[in-house]
């Protein structure tokens, strides 16, 4: 088996071609833009909180709106992508999320209009700023829900199984690059041109990517830039199926049928337990650093850039880690799960972030950076478990189901955080709220791994869809 694995080394890929890595680069940049758009609000949260007088619960409600709409949209996004095809669906997704990102700049006008409608209907009005940003987050979430199902489906189309977690790790590291670029750019744009300009400038970048995607992407079978040797390599570990197997145009399996597989539940539970951890770090870290250490927007640039730079190592390294096990004779699933167990141990260091925080903000920054880096390594492998076991035509739907579960987990964690921070903040014990949240974040991965392993003890590929 070791000889078979070693036959698919980087040296061999130079013979069969490298166009699949161009597609991976496109997915990387799309994910970068996705997270740039997503993080603008969190970076401006201290400024917006002061300007509009938000409580932690107000901010939690705004961010939870994104997560709730994202969760529901993920379920349908996977289905739409499987039916529309990766190319058209990705274009639709980035148009919607770019318009949603830009729409945050007009939150006050939108909030005023919505409140007028609510008043006309005899319903209680929500503060204008809160409802306006909730609408903006909802539209952003609707479009961004398409990114990961489309990217995972494109990866399944363009990469053999043994390369998928590495390719996923690369494009998933775009989340980290976006998280690094955002604090380097957003506070400066807001300082010189206002917070509205930050939303508009970052949101407009998506339309540039859209042009490149339309120009460079097509399915492998129709891709003129893809050589016959590389196409054969892409399909080298695709099982031979009977002629009656579902084609790209065949009806897709229902959600209820997909939910009949333990593999679906394992993926969904892994997402439910861990997606909210990443979103908690993404949405609440600027507020944490402001509340605990008094840092303002420009002061956060370097710490956040360092933290999210660390996560790039986790994303790419975590995507490569299963290959280390494969080269030692383990099968795909064994290698994947062993890698994920090792990764699940690293977030435990987050337990020390609050107790050691008195040493200065760099201590929690580094410890949380290790935890966030582990999340990206975990995520790269978790996504790939779907394409490992499900046929390509159902990958988007399964990722959508898991994405919905992850979004709902994120809503619960965000609402819990907002409530805890307001409660303990009123008591003058805000650090206790953060200790509770950091503990949940630290332990989530081990719990998720244990349940996933119990549901799917060994590899079993789905062949009856």
N, C-alpha and C positions, 0 to 999 in steps of 0.2 A: 504493500500500500504506500510505503514511503516513496518508492520509485514513481508511482503514479502521481503523487502530490508534487514531487520535485520536477516532474515533466512540465508542470504549469508554472514555471518560474518567470521572473521578469525578462530573463534572457530570451525565452521563447516568444514572449509577447512582441519583441522587436521584429520577429518574422511575420507574425500574423497581422500586424497593424495596431494602431493606437487610437483610432477615431473614437472608440468608446470612451476614452478619457476626455475627449472634447465635450462629449455629452455630460460627463461627470463634472467638468468645469462649469458648464451652464447651470447644472443643478446646484453647485456650490455657490455661484453668484446669486441665484434666485433665493437661496436660503439666507444668504448674507443680507439681501434687501429685505426679506421677510422679517428678520430680527431687527434690522435698523428701524423699520416702520413700527415694530411692536414696542421698542424700548424708548421711543421719544417721550411718551407720557411719563414713564417712571423717572426718567432723568429730570423732567421738568416738574415733577410732583411737589418738591419743596416750594418752588416758586409759585405754582398754581394753588397750592394749599394756602399760602400766605395771601395771595391775591383774592381768592374766592372764599376763604374761611372754611375749608373742608375739614371735617373730622376724619379720623382713621376709618370709621365706618363708611363715610361718604366715599373715600378713596377705595375702600374694599368693594363697595357696590359698583363703582365704575370698572374696576379691574375684573370683578366677578362677572359683569355683563359680557366682557370679552370672552372669558372662559366658558360661560354657559352657552353663548351663541356659537363659539368655536366647537364646543362639544357636540351640539346638535347638528351643526353644519358638517362636521367630520363624517358623521354617519351617512349623510346624503352625498358628500363630496366624493367619497370612495366609489359610490354607486354611479354617480355622474361620470367620473373619470373612466370607469370600466366600460360605460356605454358610449361616451363621446370619443374616447381615445385620448391618449396622453397629450398630444400636441394641442388640440383645440381646447381641451379642458384647462390646460396650464395657462393659455392665453386669457381665457375667461377669468380665471382665478386672479391673475396679477392685475388685470384691469380693475376688478372690483376692489381688491385690497389697496391698490394705489389711490383710487378715488376715496376710499374710506380713510386712509392716512391723511390725505390732503383735507378731508372734511373736518378733521379736528380743529383746524384753524378757524372754522366758522361755527364752533360749538355754541357760542352765545346766541347767535341768530337762530340756529336750529332749536336750541333749548327754549327760546322765547316762543317760537312757533308751536312747538309741541305743548308747552304749558298753556297757550291760548286754546288749543284744541281740547286739552284735558279740562280746562275751566268750562268750556262750552258744553262738554259732555257731563258736567257736574262731578267730575272726579278730582281728587286731591292733587294739587300741583306739586311737582318736585322742584327743588331749587334749580334755576335756569342753567347754571354752569354744570351741575351734576347731570341733569337729563341730556344736555347737549353733548357732553363727553360720552355718556352712555350710548347715545345714537352713533357717534363716531366710532366707538369701540365695537359696536355691533356690526357695522358695515365692514370694518377692518377684519373682524373675525370671520365673517361670511366668506371673504375672499381668501384669507390666509389658511383657512381650513383645507384648501385644495393643494397646498404646497407639498406636504409630506406624502399623502397618498399618491400624488402624481410623480414625485421624485422616486419613491420606492418602486412604483410600477415601471418607470423609465429604467431604473437600475436593474430590475428583473428582466427587462427586455434586452438590455445591452451588455450584461455581465453574466458569466457562468457563476454557479453558486459559490465556488471557492474564492471568488474575488468580490462577492457582493458586500460582505461586511466591511471590507477595506474601502470599497467605493462609497458605501454608505457613510463610513467614518469621515471620508474626505468631504463629501458634500454636506454632511451634518456639521462639520467644523465651520461652515459658513455661518451657523448660528453664533459661534464664538467670535468670528471676525466681525460680524454685525454688532455684537455686544461690545467689542473693543472700539470699533469705529464710532459708535454712537456717543460715548462720553467724550471722545476726542473732537467731535464736530457739533453735536446738538447744543451743549451749553454755550459755545462760542457764537453760534448762529443766533441763539436766543438773546445773548447779551448785546449783540450789535444790531440786530434787526427785529427782535421781539420773538416771543414764543410762537406766534402764528407762523412766522417765516420758517421756523424749524420744521413744523409739520409739513408745510408746502414743499420745501426743498427736498426733504428726505422722501416724501411720497412720490415725487415726480420721477425719481430714478427708475422706478419699475417699468416705465414705458420704454426706456432705452433697452433694458434687458428683453422686453417683449419682441422688439425688432430682431435681435440676434437669435432668439428662440425660433421665430418663424422661418428665418433664413437657414439655420443650421440643423434643425431637428426633423427627423422623420423616423418611422419604424425601421428596424434593421433591414427587413426584407425589401423596403423601398428606398433605402438610403444609398444614393449613388456614390457617396464618398467612402463607403464601407466596402473593403475588398472581400472576395469570396473566402479567403483564408481566415480573416477575422470573424466573419459571420459564422463559419464552421466552428471556430473556437468558442464563440459566444454560446452556441447550441451544443457544445461538446458533452455537457452533463445533463442535457434535457432528456428525460426518459422517452422512449418510443411509445406512442400511444396509438390505440386503434383508430381507424379511419373515422369512426363515429364519435370520436371525442369532440368536446365543444370547440368550436372555432371562435375567432374574434367576434363574429357576427351572431353567434348563437345566444339564446337567452341565458342570462346570468343566474347563478344560484340565488335563491331567496335568502334574506337575512335569517329567517327561521331555520333554514337548512344549515347555514354557516354556523349558527349558534348551537347546532347539534354536535359540533366537534369540540373536543377538549382543547385542541390546539388554539381555537378561537378564544376560548375562555382564559387560557393561560396568557395569551398575548394581551387580552383586555385587562386582566387583573394586574399584570406587570405595568401597564400604562396607568391604570387607576391609582396605583400606589406611588408611582414615581414622577409622573408628569407634573403634578402640583408642586413637587420640591423645586424643580427647575424654575417654574413660574414664580414661586415664592422668592427665590433668589433674584430673579430678573426684575420683578415688580417692586419688591420691598427693600432691597439692599440700599438704594439711595436714601430712602426714608430712614432706614436703620442708622446709616452713617450720619445723617443729619441730626436725628434725635439723640443718639448715643455720644457722638463726638463733635457735634456742632459744625460739621463740614457743609459748605455751600457747593453750588454747581461746579465752578472751576476747581475747587479743592478736591473734588471726587475724581477728576479726570485720570490722574495717575493710578490711584488705588484700583479703580474699576478696570482700567486698561490692563493692569498687571493681573488682576483676578481672571478676567476673561481670556487673556493670553494663555494662562495656565490651562484653560478648558480646551484649547486647540490641541494640546498635547494629548489630553484624554480622548478626544474624539478620534484622532487619527491613530493613536496608539491602541486604543480599545478596539478599533476596527481591524487592526492587524493581529491582535492577540490570539484569536482563534486559529490563525494560520500556524502559530507556534505549536499549538496542540495537534493540528492536522499533520504537520511535518513529523510528529512523533507517533503517528499511527492511530490517532483517535478519528472517529467519523465526524461528520459535520455537526451533528447535534451534541455529541459528547464534548467536542472542542468548544462549541458555543457556550454550553452550560457551565463548563469548568471555568471558562474565561469570565462569565458573568458572576460566578460565585466569588472569584478573586476580586473582581471590580466592586462587588457589593460590600466588601470589607472597608474600603477606603473612606466612604462617607462617615464612618464612626468617629473620625477625627473632629467632625463638626460639633460633637458633644463638648469639646473643650473650648469652643469659640467664646462662649459667654463667660465661663469661669476665669479664663485667662485674658479677657478683654481689658482688664485694668492695666495691662502692660502697654496698651496703645492700640490704635485701630489696625496696625499692620498685622497683629496676631489673628484677629478674626478674618481679615482679608485673605491671608494665606491659608488658614484652615478651611474657610468656606470655599476658597478657590480649589482646594484639593477635592472637596465634596462635589463642587460643580463640575470639575474635570471628570470625576468618576461618573457623574450622571451622563455626560456626553459619551463616555466609553460604553456605559450600559445601554444608552439609547441606540447607538450604532448597531449593537448586537441584537437588541430587542426587536427593532424593526426588521432585521434580516431573518428572524425566526419565521416570519410570515412567508417570505419568498422561498425559504428552505423547504417548506412543507405544503404550501398551497400552489395550485397551478396559476400561471401568469394572469389568466383572464379573471381571476377572483381576488388577486392581491389587493387591488384598490379598495374593494368592499370590506375585506377583513381589516385592513389598516384603518378604514373609516370607523368600523365598530370599535376598535381599540382606541382610536383617537377620541371618540365620544366618551369612552370610559375615562380616559386620561383627562379630558376637559372637565368632566363632572368631579373627578377627584381634585382638580385644581380649584374649582368653585368652592368645594367644602373647605379646602385648606386656606384659601384666601379669606373666606368669611370667618373662619375660626381665628385667623390671625388678626383681622380687623377688630373683632370682638374682644380678643385677649388684650390687644394693645390699648384699646380705649379703657377697658376695665382696670388693668394694672397701671396704666398711665394715670388714671384718676386717683389711684392709691399711692402714687409716687414710687411705684415698683415696676416700671416699664421693663427692666431687665429680666424680670420673672417671666413676662409674656414671651420675650425672645428666647429664653432658655427652654420653655415648653416647645416652641415652634422648631428650634434647632434640634431638639431631641427627636421629634417626629421625623424631621428630614433625615437625620442620621440613621435611623433604624428601618426606614421604609424599604430599602433595597433588599436587605436580608429577608424580611417578611415576604416580599414579592417573590424572591428566588425560591424560597421554600414551597410556597403555594404553587408556583409554576412547575417545579420539579415533581410535586405530588400529582398534578393534573396530567403531565406528559412525562412519564419516567424515561421513555426512550423515543428515538426518532421513528415517526410513522408518517410517511408521505400521503397526502390526500390524492386519490386517483379517481374518485367517483363523482366529481363535479363537472 
